[in-house]
Structure formats: structure tokens, C-alpha cells
Amino acid sequence: MKKILAILILSNMVLFSQRYTGAVKVGVFNPSASGSGFIIGYEGGKYIDEALDIGWSLDWYNKSFTDENMVGAYTDFSGIDGTINELRAKTSVQDFPLMFTLTGKIPTGPRTQIYITGGIGGELMVINYRSYTNPDESETKGAFDFNWRLGIGLNYEIGRRSDVFGELAYHSSSPSWNYDVTDYYGRTHTFERKYDMSGVMFRVGMRFYY
């Protein structure tokens, strides 16, 4: 009887200690507007049971572009070839999707699970343009949109409170901002500048329970 009671108490402690989850994800995101770049994110949530998690996630996507022109080539340091480039401008894209998530899990083995995850939320994209030839043209703009995401992954249990996983997902959003232009006749026209940040992402990560 004492052994059974001890097992029940231990089981309740384990379940209670695993009510919440946290995960760190790193990988590659390939949106239509800017192309493949690095993405890292954190996902927090609540462990409902073996089949369901709910939570939230915040990601950071980064991509930079440099407008440059090669003006010459040289050989230096005893035979090392190099080039001289004129730097004209640099553009940096920072994208921050914030989402509420729902994840369903299907056991496929003693330590493995396939899971399907989805999310909806909002997204802020910050574009910084730095001109080397004309610094007055440098500017920073912010764009916003609502977003959604759907993905599938494989989870492997490495311990009682930790998993590793790989995930493939499709992300959809089109951040934009509005601006006004006054024409020659004094009429004001409103335009929308939009960026298609929809694309596929692949990430790996580690999930822990507490």
C-alpha cells in the first residue's frame, strides 16, 4: 500500500512539474520578399496532456543586403587574392512574428511523436536602409500585418523533461505601411507599400517541461 501511495504521489509531482513548456528554435526562413535568412524563436506554452499543448511564440528573422560594385582586384600577403568593392548602400530586414499557438501530438513510438502545430497573431517588420553615397537618403520604416502559420514536426524524448525536434512550417503574412503623395495639382493620393513575407521555414530545437 505504501509503495502504491508513493508511486501515485510521484506521478502527480511529475505531472504538476510538467504543466508548462518552453522551446528554443533555430533555422532558416525563406519569405518571398527577401529570400532565405536566419530565424530564431522562443515558444512558451501549457502542457494540457499527451496530445495537446497551447501557448505563444515570438520569432526574430534577420536578412541583410549590400549594394556594392567591384572596382578592382589585387594580390596581397604573399599570394592571397582579394577584391576592392565600392559600398553604395546596405539594407537590413528584421521581422518579429508574435503568435498564439496550438499543437496536437500523435505518438509514433516509445520516445517519438509526430505533431501538427498552428498559430495566428501579428507581425512587425523593420526595414533599415543605409546609404553610403548619400547619407541623407538613409531611413528606417516599420510595417505591420496579421499572420498565420501551419507546420508539422517530429519530436524525440531525450529525458523526462526534455525533447528535441525538427519542424517544417509555412508562414503567411504581408506587412505594409501607408503613405501620402501630393501631385502637381495639389491632390493627395494614399499608397500602400506591401511586402510578401510568406514562405517556408525549417527549424530544429529543444523543448523542456517545468
trRosetta pair geometry for C-beta under 8 A, 3 or more apart (Angstrom, degrees):
i j d omega theta_ij theta_ji phi_ij phi_ji
1 4 5.8 -53 -149 35 32 110
1 5 6.3 31 152 -18 65 107
2 5 5.6 -54 -147 38 32 112
2 6 6.2 34 153 -21 65 106
3 6 5.7 -54 -148 35 31 112
3 7 6.4 32 153 -20 64 105
4 7 5.7 -54 -150 34 31 112
4 8 6.5 31 153 -18 64 105
5 8 5.8 -54 -149 36 31 111
5 9 6.4 31 154 -18 65 106
6 9 5.8 -55 -148 37 31 111
6 10 6.2 30 155 -18 65 108
7 10 5.8 -57 -147 39 29 111
7 11 6.2 32 154 -22 65 107
8 11 5.7 -53 -146 34 30 112
8 12 6.5 28 156 -16 64 105
9 12 5.9 -57 -151 37 30 109
9 13 6.4 31 151 -20 64 106
10 13 5.6 -54 -150 35 33 113
10 14 6.5 33 153 -20 65 104
11 14 5.8 -54 -151 34 32 111
11 15 6.4 27 154 -14 66 107
12 15 5.8 -55 -144 40 32 109
12 16 6.0 32 157 -19 66 108
13 16 5.8 -55 -143 39 28 110
13 17 6.1 24 158 -17 64 110
14 17 5.9 -60 -145 39 27 107
14 18 6.3 7 160 -5 63 114
14 160 7.0 -82 -145 176 116 125
15 18 6.1 -71 -146 46 27 99
15 19 7.5 60 151 -62 60 76
16 19 6.1 -17 -166 -32 39 110
17 161 7.4 -56 126 -100 112 125
17 209 7.2 88 124 131 76 96
17 210 6.4 -64 174 -168 75 36
18 21 7.8 28 -174 -71 73 81
18 47 5.3 -45 143 65 81 161
18 161 6.6 -145 -94 -115 101 84
18 209 3.9 10 -134 162 86 132
18 210 7.2 76 -106 13 41 9
19 46 6.3 -22 160 -154 75 81
19 47 5.6 -159 -162 51 22 95
20 44 7.4 -9 -177 -171 102 88
20 45 7.1 163 -158 91 62 43
20 46 5.8 -40 -105 -108 63 56
20 47 6.4 -123 -59 2 9 91
20 209 7.1 145 82 -157 46 59
20 210 5.5 -33 73 69 97 77
21 43 7.8 -11 115 115 100 91
21 44 7.1 159 89 -158 61 43
21 45 4.8 -12 59 65 101 90
21 46 7.2 -173 15 -87 86 6
21 47 5.2 106 -35 -54 105 95
21 53 6.1 -32 27 -139 146 134
21 55 6.8 -85 66 -68 100 149
21 207 5.9 0 -174 -175 112 105
21 208 7.0 158 -153 82 64 41
21 209 5.4 -30 -99 -100 76 67
21 210 7.8 148 -96 21 29 71
22 42 7.1 -18 -168 -171 91 95
22 43 7.1 154 -158 85 43 56
22 44 5.3 -9 -105 -105 76 72
22 45 7.8 172 -77 24 38 67
22 207 7.1 167 88 -152 39 61
22 208 5.6 -14 62 59 87 88
22 210 7.2 4 5 11 107 113
23 42 7.1 154 81 -159 53 49
23 43 4.3 -8 57 58 103 103
23 44 7.9 -167 23 -71 69 34
23 45 8.0 3 3 12 104 108
23 165 7.8 -19 -148 36 133 126
23 205 5.4 76 173 132 97 134
23 206 6.7 -175 -145 93 69 40
23 207 4.0 -22 -95 -99 103 80
23 208 7.4 166 -82 16 53 61
24 40 7.6 -9 -175 -172 85 92
24 41 7.6 166 -155 88 46 47
24 42 5.9 -20 -102 -104 64 71
24 205 5.3 -170 92 -155 51 108
24 206 5.8 6 50 52 91 83
25 39 8.0 -12 116 119 97 92
25 40 6.9 164 90 -156 59 47
25 41 4.7 -9 60 60 103 91
25 42 7.6 -175 20 -80 80 24
25 43 6.6 43 -11 -9 117 110
25 59 7.7 -42 75 -105 114 101
25 167 7.0 -35 -136 38 131 133
25 203 4.3 42 177 156 107 139
25 204 7.2 165 -148 84 69 23
25 205 3.8 -64 -97 -58 58 144
26 38 7.8 -18 -166 -169 87 90
26 39 7.4 164 -152 92 45 55
26 40 4.9 -6 -105 -108 78 84
26 41 7.9 178 -75 22 41 62
26 203 6.2 158 80 -151 23 93
26 204 6.7 -26 64 63 74 70
26 205 6.5 136 13 -84 64 85
27 39 5.8 -20 71 65 71 94
27 40 8.0 145 21 -85 54 49
27 167 7.8 -122 -31 65 160 87
27 201 6.1 106 101 173 124 90
27 202 5.1 -146 -177 101 134 54
27 203 3.1 -127 -6 -97 139 62
27 204 6.2 128 -75 10 104 61
27 205 8.0 -74 -32 -43 104 92
28 36 5.7 0 -178 -163 111 100
28 37 7.3 153 -152 76 68 24
28 38 6.9 -49 -104 -103 58 39
28 39 6.7 120 -138 20 10 95
28 201 6.7 -175 95 -147 47 66
28 202 5.7 7 54 54 88 87
28 203 7.7 -174 25 -74 47 64
29 36 7.3 160 85 -143 38 52
29 37 6.1 -27 65 64 83 75
29 38 7.8 21 23 125 87 10
29 39 4.1 61 -13 -28 117 139
29 61 5.2 -64 57 -118 145 124
29 171 7.0 -12 -147 27 116 141
29 199 6.4 108 174 91 76 117
29 200 7.8 -173 -147 99 53 38
29 201 4.0 -16 -103 -101 77 107
30 35 6.5 -28 -149 -171 72 40
30 36 4.4 -16 -101 -87 89 74
30 37 7.8 148 -90 14 44 60
30 199 4.6 -141 93 167 60 134
30 200 5.6 -2 52 60 105 75
30 201 7.1 176 15 -82 68 54
31 34 5.6 34 75 40 105 85
31 35 7.3 -42 66 0 62 14
31 37 7.9 -26 21 24 92 106
31 61 7.5 70 -11 162 124 160
31 95 7.7 85 -13 -22 154 171
31 171 7.4 -58 -87 82 94 112
31 196 7.0 176 172 118 96 65
31 197 4.3 -27 -150 -156 148 53
31 198 6.3 112 -141 57 82 22
31 199 3.9 -149 -97 4 37 131
32 196 4.3 -22 71 107 123 115
32 197 7.3 -139 39 -98 76 13
32 198 5.8 12 -1 63 111 75
32 199 5.7 -178 -29 -65 63 104
33 195 4.2 51 -122 -176 162 91
33 196 4.9 159 -51 61 94 61
33 197 5.6 -40 18 -75 124 58
34 37 6.5 -12 118 -18 114 131
34 63 4.8 137 150 77 128 153
34 65 7.9 -131 -153 -37 92 118
34 93 5.0 -90 -117 39 159 169
34 195 7.7 26 -34 -177 95 124
34 197 7.5 8 11 -111 104 79
35 63 6.7 146 71 -154 78 152
36 63 7.8 144 100 -106 32 126
37 61 5.8 91 93 180 118 90
37 62 5.9 -151 163 85 123 43
37 63 3.4 -93 -88 -74 148 100
37 93 7.4 -144 -44 76 172 112
38 61 7.3 163 89 -150 48 54
38 62 5.4 -15 66 57 95 93
38 63 7.6 162 26 -72 67 65
39 59 5.7 7 -175 -179 105 118
39 60 6.9 168 -149 85 60 45
39 61 4.5 -18 -99 -98 95 78
39 62 7.7 168 -84 15 48 66
39 201 6.0 -38 48 -142 154 130
39 203 6.9 -79 89 -83 106 118
40 59 7.0 163 88 -153 34 71
40 60 5.6 -12 61 57 81 93
41 57 5.7 33 166 178 127 104
41 58 6.2 179 -151 93 86 42
41 59 3.5 -36 -89 -99 118 77
41 60 6.9 169 -81 14 64 62
41 203 7.5 -24 32 -139 108 164
42 57 6.9 179 92 -148 44 65
42 58 5.8 -1 56 57 86 87
43 55 6.0 85 172 114 85 137
43 56 7.2 -176 -150 94 61 40
43 57 4.1 -19 -103 -100 83 97
43 101 6.6 -17 -149 26 114 158
43 207 7.9 -36 74 -108 112 98
44 55 5.3 -164 104 -167 47 119
44 56 5.8 -3 62 58 87 82
44 57 7.6 170 22 -84 58 49
45 53 4.8 60 135 170 144 106
45 54 5.8 175 -159 94 103 34
45 55 2.2 -76 -92 -62 91 134
45 56 7.0 168 -79 17 72 50
45 101 6.7 -72 -87 74 126 110
45 103 7.4 7 -158 18 173 119
46 53 6.8 164 77 -157 45 68
46 54 5.5 -8 51 62 95 82
46 55 6.2 169 9 -75 60 83
47 53 5.9 -29 -106 -106 48 91
47 209 6.1 24 -44 -132 151 111
48 51 7.7 -56 86 69 105 66
48 52 4.3 -27 61 92 131 98
48 53 6.3 -168 9 -94 88 31
48 54 6.4 61 -39 0 117 92
49 52 5.8 37 46 39 79 86
50 105 6.6 -111 154 82 57 125
50 107 7.2 -6 160 -48 119 113
51 104 6.3 -3 167 -155 77 73
51 105 5.4 -150 -140 58 37 82
51 106 7.7 43 -132 -79 85 46
52 102 7.6 -23 -159 -169 91 83
52 103 7.1 146 -155 84 45 60
52 104 5.9 -14 -99 -106 71 63
52 105 7.1 -142 -55 16 29 88
53 101 7.8 -1 111 113 95 102
53 102 7.6 163 88 -157 59 39
53 103 4.3 -2 57 58 100 109
53 105 7.4 60 -6 -25 96 113
54 100 7.9 -1 -177 178 89 89
54 101 7.0 163 -160 90 46 62
54 102 5.6 -10 -110 -106 75 69
54 103 7.6 -168 -78 23 32 74
55 100 7.6 -178 104 -157 33 56
55 101 5.1 -15 71 61 76 103
55 103 7.6 -6 23 2 104 110
56 98 7.3 1 -179 -176 106 79
56 99 6.6 167 -157 90 62 49
56 100 5.4 -36 -101 -106 78 53
56 101 6.3 164 -100 10 19 91
56 121 8.0 101 -147 -89 86 139
57 97 7.7 10 105 110 96 95
57 98 7.5 -180 90 -148 52 41
57 99 5.1 -7 55 59 91 96
57 101 5.4 53 -11 -32 107 133
57 119 6.4 -54 30 -115 117 165
58 96 7.0 -5 -169 -171 88 88
58 97 7.4 177 -145 91 42 54
58 98 5.2 -1 -104 -107 82 77
58 99 7.9 177 -75 22 42 67
59 95 7.7 -3 105 108 98 85
59 96 6.9 173 81 -146 58 43
59 97 5.0 9 46 53 107 93
60 94 7.0 -25 -162 -164 88 88
60 95 7.4 143 -158 75 40 54
60 96 6.0 -4 -101 -100 65 76
61 93 7.5 -27 114 121 94 97
61 94 7.3 149 79 -159 60 38
61 95 4.0 -10 56 57 110 106
61 96 7.8 -149 23 -62 76 36
61 97 7.7 44 -9 -2 111 97
62 92 7.6 -20 -160 -170 84 91
62 93 7.1 153 -153 85 37 66
62 94 5.9 0 -103 -106 74 68
62 95 7.9 -154 -63 24 37 74
63 92 7.7 161 88 -156 45 49
63 93 4.6 -5 61 56 90 111
64 90 6.6 -3 -174 -176 104 98
64 91 6.9 163 -155 88 56 52
64 92 4.8 -15 -105 -105 88 73
64 93 7.3 -165 -77 20 40 70
65 90 7.0 166 87 -155 52 52
65 91 4.5 -1 56 56 101 100
65 92 8.0 -161 25 -71 64 35
65 93 7.9 43 -5 -11 97 102
66 87 6.5 -54 -172 -135 110 94
66 89 7.6 175 -154 92 48 46
66 90 5.0 -13 -106 -106 73 84
66 91 8.0 -162 -72 24 33 66
67 87 7.6 101 81 -166 60 54
67 88 4.2 -63 108 68 104 110
67 89 4.4 22 38 51 121 84
67 90 7.3 -141 20 -69 74 39
67 91 7.8 60 -20 -8 97 97
68 85 4.4 24 170 169 126 122
68 86 6.3 160 -160 78 71 48
68 87 5.2 -29 -103 -102 97 53
68 88 6.3 -174 -91 9 37 84
69 85 6.6 149 72 -160 32 74
69 86 4.7 -14 60 55 90 103
69 88 6.7 59 -6 -32 98 115
70 73 7.5 20 175 -58 119 81
70 83 5.3 -44 -137 180 111 129
70 84 7.1 109 -158 76 64 50
70 85 5.3 -44 -95 -99 55 78
70 86 7.9 -164 -81 14 8 75
71 84 5.3 -58 65 102 89 99
71 85 6.8 142 9 -122 82 23
71 86 5.2 71 -31 -27 123 102
72 83 7.0 159 91 -160 47 62
72 84 4.4 8 60 44 93 115
73 81 6.9 -4 -177 -170 106 94
73 82 7.1 166 -156 91 63 42
73 83 5.2 -34 -103 -104 71 71
73 84 7.4 -148 -73 13 25 78
74 81 7.7 161 88 -152 40 53
74 82 5.7 -19 65 67 83 88
74 83 7.6 151 20 -101 72 24
74 84 6.8 51 -4 -26 112 103
75 79 6.4 -17 -175 -130 111 25
75 80 6.9 147 -159 70 63 38
75 81 5.6 -32 -101 -97 76 61
75 82 7.5 149 -100 21 28 75
76 80 5.8 -41 74 68 65 91
76 82 6.1 -24 25 18 109 124
77 80 4.5 -3 71 24 106 121
87 90 7.2 -7 -175 -45 112 99
87 132 4.9 81 112 -7 92 167
88 131 7.4 -34 156 -150 63 69
88 132 5.9 -160 -170 46 14 106
88 133 5.5 -15 -147 -17 68 117
89 129 6.6 -2 -180 -174 120 85
89 130 6.4 163 -159 87 69 52
89 131 4.8 -26 -104 -109 102 57
89 132 6.1 -148 -78 7 42 81
89 133 7.3 -62 -54 16 83 92
90 129 7.8 165 86 -153 46 43
90 130 4.9 -8 59 60 89 104
90 132 7.4 68 -8 -36 89 101
91 127 6.8 -13 -168 -170 98 92
91 128 7.1 159 -154 84 49 54
91 129 5.2 -9 -105 -105 84 72
91 130 7.6 -173 -77 23 38 68
92 127 7.4 159 81 -155 53 45
92 128 4.5 -4 55 57 100 103
92 130 7.7 29 -2 -2 100 106
93 125 6.8 -16 -166 -169 89 102
93 126 7.7 151 -157 81 42 53
93 127 5.7 -9 -105 -105 70 75
94 125 7.1 157 85 -157 51 53
94 126 4.5 -10 63 59 103 100
94 127 7.9 -166 28 -73 69 34
94 128 7.6 33 1 -3 105 104
95 123 6.7 -1 -174 -176 92 107
95 124 7.5 168 -154 91 48 48
95 125 4.7 -11 -107 -108 80 85
95 126 7.8 -165 -75 24 38 64
95 175 7.6 -159 -127 -9 100 147
95 197 6.2 158 -131 -147 150 145
96 123 6.8 161 83 -156 52 60
96 124 4.7 -8 59 62 105 91
96 125 7.5 -175 21 -78 68 40
96 126 7.7 30 -3 -3 107 99
97 121 6.5 108 178 81 80 122
97 122 7.8 177 -148 98 56 35
97 123 4.5 -19 -101 -105 70 99
97 147 5.6 -67 -133 65 112 160
97 149 7.6 87 161 -42 152 132
97 171 7.0 -95 -67 -159 167 133
97 173 7.0 -164 -99 -21 112 155
98 121 5.0 -139 101 162 58 139
98 122 5.7 -4 60 64 96 76
98 123 7.2 179 21 -85 65 46
98 124 7.9 25 -3 5 104 93
99 119 3.7 61 157 156 132 129
99 120 6.3 150 -149 77 92 16
99 121 3.4 -137 -102 -3 52 135
99 147 6.8 -79 -85 86 109 107
99 149 6.3 -26 -122 19 168 121
100 119 6.1 169 80 -151 39 85
100 120 6.2 -17 54 63 89 69
100 121 5.8 146 4 -73 67 98
101 117 6.1 0 -171 -174 112 104
101 118 7.0 161 -149 87 66 38
101 119 4.1 -33 -95 -88 73 110
102 117 7.1 167 86 -150 45 60
102 118 5.7 -13 59 62 90 85
102 119 7.2 165 16 -81 64 59
103 115 5.5 15 -178 175 102 125
103 116 7.2 167 -152 85 57 43
103 117 4.2 -13 -103 -102 88 92
103 118 7.9 171 -80 21 50 55
104 115 6.4 166 86 -155 44 73
104 116 5.1 -6 59 57 96 91
104 117 7.7 -174 24 -77 60 48
105 113 4.7 0 -170 174 106 137
105 114 7.4 151 -156 83 57 41
105 115 4.5 -27 -101 -99 70 98
105 155 7.0 -34 -132 28 115 144
106 113 6.3 146 70 -164 41 79
106 114 4.9 -18 63 66 101 90
106 115 7.0 175 17 -85 70 44
106 116 7.9 39 -8 -5 107 93
107 112 7.5 111 -160 89 58 55
107 113 5.4 -47 -99 -102 45 84
108 112 5.0 -51 69 105 96 103
108 113 6.2 150 11 -116 85 26
108 114 5.4 68 -33 -13 128 94
109 112 4.1 35 47 38 108 103
111 156 6.0 38 133 -162 98 68
111 157 4.3 -124 -161 50 83 98
111 158 8.0 87 -178 -65 126 33
112 154 6.7 -14 -165 -174 105 92
112 155 6.7 148 -158 83 53 59
112 156 5.4 -16 -101 -102 79 68
112 157 7.4 -130 -65 7 34 82
113 154 7.5 159 83 -158 47 48
113 155 4.3 -11 61 60 95 111
113 157 7.9 68 -5 -34 100 96
114 152 7.1 -5 -176 -174 95 96
114 153 7.4 163 -156 87 54 43
114 154 5.9 -28 -103 -102 64 66
114 155 7.6 -177 -85 18 15 83
115 152 7.2 167 88 -154 49 52
115 153 5.2 -14 60 63 92 90
115 154 7.8 170 18 -89 77 19
115 155 5.7 44 -9 -17 118 120
115 165 7.8 -23 31 -143 124 141
116 150 7.8 -8 -175 -169 90 82
116 151 7.4 168 -156 90 50 47
116 152 5.5 -20 -104 -103 68 76
117 149 7.8 -9 117 115 90 100
117 150 7.5 166 91 -152 53 40
117 151 5.0 -13 63 64 94 93
117 152 7.6 175 21 -83 74 28
117 153 6.8 10 2 7 116 113
117 167 7.4 -16 31 -145 132 129
117 169 7.3 -47 75 -99 103 123
118 148 7.4 -5 -174 -177 92 92
118 149 6.5 169 -152 90 49 62
118 150 4.9 -2 -106 -105 90 71
118 151 7.4 172 -78 22 47 65
119 148 6.8 172 91 -153 53 53
119 149 4.7 3 53 51 95 102
120 146 7.3 6 -176 177 90 100
120 147 7.0 173 -151 91 50 53
120 148 4.9 -14 -101 -103 76 82
120 149 7.8 -169 -72 20 38 70
121 146 7.2 -175 105 -154 28 68
121 147 5.8 -16 67 59 70 91
121 148 8.0 143 20 -87 59 44
122 144 6.8 -5 -177 -169 104 98
122 145 7.4 172 -154 94 64 33
122 146 5.7 -49 -100 -106 63 56
122 147 6.8 127 -130 14 13 90
123 144 6.8 155 83 -153 57 53
123 145 5.4 -15 58 64 104 75
123 146 7.3 126 12 -140 89 10
123 147 4.6 64 -27 -25 123 131
123 173 4.8 22 28 -160 157 162
123 175 5.8 -110 105 -69 106 109
123 197 7.1 -158 144 78 153 148
124 142 6.3 -19 -167 -166 95 105
124 143 7.5 147 -158 78 48 47
124 144 5.6 -17 -102 -100 64 81
124 175 7.3 100 -145 -121 21 139
125 142 7.0 151 81 -157 50 53
125 143 4.6 -16 62 61 102 96
125 144 7.6 -169 21 -74 74 34
125 175 4.1 161 15 66 122 167
125 195 6.5 -107 95 66 164 138
125 197 6.5 -164 -73 -60 142 150
126 140 6.7 0 -175 -174 95 98
126 141 7.4 167 -153 86 51 43
126 142 5.3 -19 -101 -102 72 77
126 143 8.0 -172 -75 22 30 69
127 140 7.0 169 87 -152 51 51
127 141 5.0 -8 58 59 99 91
127 142 7.8 -175 20 -80 71 30
127 143 7.2 32 -7 -3 108 108
128 139 7.9 -161 -146 101 47 40
128 140 4.8 -9 -106 -106 76 89
129 137 7.5 -65 121 133 115 84
129 138 6.1 -168 102 -143 70 52
129 139 5.4 9 54 53 103 72
129 140 7.5 -170 24 -77 65 42
129 141 7.9 19 0 4 103 99
130 135 7.9 -11 -167 -128 72 69
130 138 4.9 19 -124 -124 49 115
131 134 4.8 -25 133 65 139 67
131 135 6.0 -166 79 -92 88 27
131 136 7.7 -40 64 52 131 43
131 137 4.3 37 -1 72 155 105
131 138 5.1 -137 21 -61 81 74
132 135 7.6 10 -137 -70 18 74
134 137 4.6 52 103 2 107 114
135 138 5.5 -24 -167 -7 55 118
141 177 6.3 -137 177 26 111 153
142 177 6.8 103 88 -68 53 137
143 175 3.5 106 121 147 108 105
143 176 5.3 70 -157 -24 112 3
143 177 4.9 -112 -103 -28 75 93
143 193 7.4 -103 -97 96 127 91
143 194 7.8 139 -159 -125 139 41
143 195 6.2 107 90 22 167 114
144 175 5.7 57 -26 -141 2 92
144 176 7.5 -58 57 52 48 50
144 177 7.5 78 16 -77 74 80
145 173 4.8 142 92 -173 123 94
145 174 5.3 162 -121 71 167 48
145 175 4.3 -131 -2 -87 106 49
145 176 6.3 73 -66 9 108 77
145 197 7.7 166 47 34 135 118
146 173 7.1 -155 99 -123 33 93
147 171 6.7 2 -178 -176 122 88
147 172 6.2 163 -156 86 73 57
147 173 3.6 -31 -100 -76 103 115
147 197 8.0 -50 -105 87 124 114
148 171 7.8 175 92 -152 41 51
148 172 5.3 -5 60 57 80 105
148 173 7.8 156 20 -63 50 78
149 169 5.6 24 180 169 104 126
149 170 6.9 176 -150 88 61 48
149 171 4.7 -11 -105 -106 98 72
149 172 7.1 -175 -79 19 50 71
150 169 6.5 171 90 -154 33 82
150 170 5.7 -5 60 55 82 92
151 167 5.4 42 157 177 135 102
151 168 6.1 177 -154 93 92 40
151 169 2.7 -41 -85 -95 120 94
151 170 7.0 174 -78 16 70 54
151 201 7.9 -48 -97 68 131 92
152 167 7.3 173 91 -149 32 67
152 168 6.0 -11 61 62 78 87
152 169 7.5 163 16 -82 47 63
153 165 5.2 44 160 172 127 116
153 166 6.0 -179 -152 92 88 44
153 167 3.6 -29 -91 -99 121 78
153 168 7.0 163 -82 18 65 58
154 165 6.3 174 87 -150 48 75
154 166 5.5 5 50 53 92 88
154 167 8.0 -161 24 -74 55 52
155 163 5.2 2 -173 174 99 139
155 164 7.7 157 -155 84 55 36
155 165 4.5 -22 -103 -97 64 112
155 207 7.3 -26 -137 27 113 137
156 163 6.3 150 76 -162 41 82
156 164 5.3 -18 62 64 97 83
156 165 6.8 172 17 -82 69 55
157 162 7.8 120 -158 89 59 49
157 163 5.3 -46 -100 -101 50 88
158 162 5.4 -44 67 102 98 97
158 163 6.4 148 11 -119 82 30
158 164 5.8 51 -26 -6 125 98
159 162 4.4 31 49 43 106 96
161 208 5.8 33 146 -163 87 77
161 209 4.5 -126 -150 56 74 90
161 210 7.0 70 -166 -70 126 56
162 206 6.6 -8 -168 -176 100 101
162 207 7.0 157 -154 86 51 53
162 208 4.9 -13 -101 -104 79 77
162 209 7.3 -137 -61 13 40 79
163 206 7.0 162 85 -158 50 55
163 207 4.5 -6 59 59 99 102
163 208 7.8 -167 24 -73 66 36
164 204 7.4 9 -180 -179 93 95
164 205 7.3 -177 -150 97 60 37
164 206 5.4 -30 -101 -101 69 71
164 207 7.6 -178 -84 19 21 75
165 204 6.9 178 93 -151 49 58
165 205 6.0 -14 60 62 88 77
165 206 7.7 157 18 -94 77 25
165 207 6.4 28 -1 -8 121 113
166 202 7.6 -1 -176 -173 92 89
166 203 7.5 174 -153 94 52 44
166 204 4.9 -23 -102 -101 73 84
167 202 7.2 166 88 -152 54 48
167 203 5.1 -13 61 64 100 85
167 204 7.4 166 17 -87 75 35
167 205 7.4 -13 7 17 117 105
168 200 7.1 -9 -171 -171 86 103
168 201 7.6 170 -152 88 44 49
168 202 5.4 -11 -104 -104 73 80
169 200 7.3 157 85 -155 42 58
169 201 5.3 -14 64 61 91 92
169 202 7.9 166 22 -83 67 37
169 203 7.6 -13 14 16 110 104
170 198 7.6 18 176 -174 87 87
170 199 7.5 -141 -147 124 65 21
170 200 5.7 -35 -99 -98 68 66
170 201 7.9 162 -96 18 21 74
171 197 7.4 -47 118 131 109 84
171 198 6.4 -165 99 -139 62 50
171 199 6.3 -8 57 59 90 56
171 200 7.7 157 17 -102 78 17
171 201 5.9 32 -9 -5 119 116
172 198 4.5 14 -122 -114 58 107
173 197 4.8 -21 79 72 94 106
173 198 6.4 165 34 -67 45 70
174 194 5.3 14 165 -176 105 110
174 195 6.6 171 -161 77 59 42
174 196 5.4 -19 -110 -103 91 53
174 197 6.6 176 -94 22 33 77
174 198 7.1 -20 -61 -27 78 99
175 194 7.4 164 91 -150 37 60
175 195 5.5 -11 65 55 83 100
175 197 6.0 31 6 -4 96 131
176 192 5.3 21 171 179 134 99
176 193 6.0 167 -154 85 79 47
176 194 3.9 -25 -93 -98 116 72
176 195 6.9 173 -80 14 61 67
177 192 7.4 176 90 -149 27 62
177 193 5.8 -8 58 55 73 96
178 190 5.8 1 -173 -175 114 102
178 191 6.9 157 -152 82 63 41
178 192 5.3 -33 -96 -96 74 70
178 193 7.9 172 -93 16 24 72
179 190 7.5 163 84 -150 28 60
179 191 5.8 -21 64 62 77 90
179 193 6.9 16 10 -8 110 110
180 188 5.2 -7 -171 -171 117 106
180 189 6.9 148 -155 75 63 40
180 190 5.4 -33 -97 -96 74 66
180 191 7.6 157 -98 17 24 75
181 188 7.3 148 76 -154 35 57
181 189 5.1 -24 64 63 88 93
181 191 6.3 25 0 -5 113 117
182 186 6.3 -15 -174 -146 108 34
182 187 6.9 158 -151 78 63 33
182 188 5.2 -31 -93 -94 75 68
182 189 7.7 165 -90 16 25 73
183 186 7.3 -49 71 19 67 17
183 187 5.1 -5 39 58 108 86
183 188 8.0 -162 5 -82 76 21
183 189 6.4 55 -33 -9 104 115
